[in-house]
Amino acid sequence: MKTVQAVIDMPEDLYLSLSCFGLTREKIVSESRKLLGLKYFQEKLLSMGKAAELSGLSKWDFIEHLSDNNVSVIDYDDDEMGREFETAENIAEALTVNRARPSLHL
């Protein structure tokens, strides 16, 4: 897979301040990727899978990262939620109807 490198410029004194807290360049890059993934997922610019990929995390670890940052994994508005419940009710009804029909064994 081809990659594109994105670079963050910061003043040297800022980097030195961060490094005093043990933040290496690698750690800053890692944390920046996680924050971008979270932000772009939250803004619905990226799917969960793509946001996890940007973050450098597995999907499960990304879900945990979302939870740690109080970001909902599922963020439906009222209309979307209503459609989901309607679909679930239709499926449940179809399953109930199918169970009620006697099966013929020849």
C-alpha positions as CSV (number, residue, x, y, z in Angstrom):
1,M,0.0,0.0,0.0
2,K,1.3,3.4,-0.9
3,T,1.5,6.0,1.9
4,V,1.6,9.7,2.0
5,Q,3.6,11.4,4.7
6,A,2.1,14.4,6.5
7,V,4.4,16.6,8.6
8,I,3.6,18.7,11.6
9,D,5.9,21.7,12.1
10,M,6.3,23.0,15.6
11,P,8.6,25.4,17.2
12,E,11.7,23.8,18.7
13,D,11.0,25.1,22.2
14,L,7.5,23.5,22.1
15,Y,9.0,20.2,21.1
16,L,11.6,20.5,23.9
17,S,8.9,21.2,26.4
18,L,7.0,18.1,25.3
19,S,10.1,16.0,25.3
20,C,10.6,17.0,29.0
21,F,7.4,15.0,29.7
22,G,8.8,12.0,27.8
23,L,7.0,12.7,24.5
24,T,9.3,11.5,21.8
25,R,8.7,12.3,18.1
26,E,7.3,8.8,17.7
27,K,4.9,9.3,20.6
28,I,3.8,12.7,19.2
29,V,3.1,11.2,15.8
30,S,1.2,8.2,17.4
31,E,-1.0,10.5,19.5
32,S,-1.6,12.9,16.6
33,R,-2.8,10.0,14.4
34,K,-5.1,8.8,17.2
35,L,-6.5,12.3,17.6
36,L,-7.0,12.8,13.9
37,G,-8.7,9.4,13.6
38,L,-11.0,10.2,16.5
39,K,-11.9,13.7,15.1
40,Y,-12.5,12.6,11.5
41,F,-14.7,9.7,12.8
42,Q,-16.6,12.0,15.0
43,E,-17.1,14.5,12.1
44,K,-18.2,11.5,9.9
45,L,-15.4,12.2,7.5
46,L,-14.1,8.6,7.9
47,S,-15.7,5.3,8.7
48,M,-14.7,3.5,11.8
49,G,-12.4,1.2,9.8
50,K,-10.6,4.0,8.0
51,A,-10.4,6.1,11.2
52,A,-8.9,3.1,13.0
53,E,-6.4,2.6,10.2
54,L,-5.4,6.3,10.4
55,S,-5.0,5.9,14.1
56,G,-2.8,2.9,13.8
57,L,-5.2,0.9,15.9
58,S,-7.2,-2.3,15.4
59,K,-11.0,-1.7,15.2
60,W,-11.4,-3.0,18.7
61,D,-8.7,-0.8,20.1
62,F,-10.1,2.2,18.2
63,I,-13.6,1.5,19.8
64,E,-11.9,1.5,23.2
65,H,-10.1,4.8,22.2
66,L,-13.5,6.3,21.3
67,S,-14.9,5.1,24.6
68,D,-12.0,6.5,26.5
69,N,-12.7,9.9,24.9
70,N,-16.5,9.8,25.4
71,V,-17.2,9.5,21.6
72,S,-20.2,7.3,20.7
73,V,-19.5,4.4,18.4
74,I,-23.0,4.7,17.1
75,D,-24.2,8.2,16.6
76,Y,-27.7,8.1,15.0
77,D,-30.1,11.0,14.9
78,D,-33.7,10.4,15.8
79,D,-34.8,9.5,12.2
80,E,-31.9,7.0,11.7
81,M,-32.6,5.5,15.1
82,G,-36.3,5.2,14.2
83,R,-35.5,3.4,10.9
84,E,-33.2,1.0,12.8
85,F,-35.9,0.1,15.3
86,E,-38.4,-0.3,12.5
87,T,-36.1,-2.6,10.6
88,A,-35.5,-4.7,13.8
89,E,-39.2,-5.0,14.4
90,N,-39.8,-6.1,10.8
91,I,-37.1,-8.8,11.1
92,A,-38.5,-10.0,14.4
93,E,-42.0,-10.1,12.9
94,A,-40.7,-12.1,9.9
95,L,-38.9,-14.5,12.1
96,T,-42.1,-15.0,14.2
97,V,-44.2,-15.6,11.1
98,N,-41.7,-18.1,9.7
99,R,-41.7,-20.1,13.0
100,A,-45.5,-20.2,13.1
101,R,-45.7,-21.9,9.7
102,P,-45.6,-25.7,10.0
103,S,-42.9,-27.4,8.0
104,L,-43.8,-30.3,5.7
105,H,-41.6,-33.3,5.9
106,L,-42.0,-35.8,3.1
